[in-house]
Amino acid sequence: MQVSTSAILGAMAEPVERHLPNWVGRATPHTLRHFAASDLYAQGMNVVAIQEMLGHR
């Protein structure tokens, strides 16, 4: 089963408004994925491990 982008954005709306008010209307699953990857890298995780975790080849 696939979940539509609009369903994901709808589920994200309230948490983004509460925790990331500057990102209202700009936060997408893709931007959150990049934020998480950047945070893991900043904390010292190996970039290859991050790529593998995210499914990059």
Buried (B, 14 or more C-beta within 10 A) or exposed (E): EEEEEEEEBEEBEEEBEEEBEEBEEEBBEEEBEEEEBEEBEEEEEEEEEBEEEEEEE
